[in-house]
Amino acid sequence: MLNRPDLLCIAADNSTAWAVRGDVAEIIGEGRAYVYTTSAGNADTAFITFQPGDRYELATGIVHRAQPEAAVKK
């Protein structure tokens, strides 16, 4: 993953899926999904966590939350 910064690295829980339509991915199912990121000049890996209903614009990296962060139960 660190050797290929040109790739979008994603993951999802077993009960979750990425539904991609055009350039927008929506998280469906019961679990969480993730986009892994690396900061320029930093080898540490971070990730964005998505809940069901959240959308992610693949071309721009913009996140659209289905619910405000405060409403998400962890």
Buried (B, 14 or more C-beta within 10 A) or exposed (E): EEEEEEEEBBEBEEEBBBEEEEEBBBBBBEBBBBBBBBEEEEEEEEBBEBBBEBBBEBEEEEEEEBEEEEEEEE
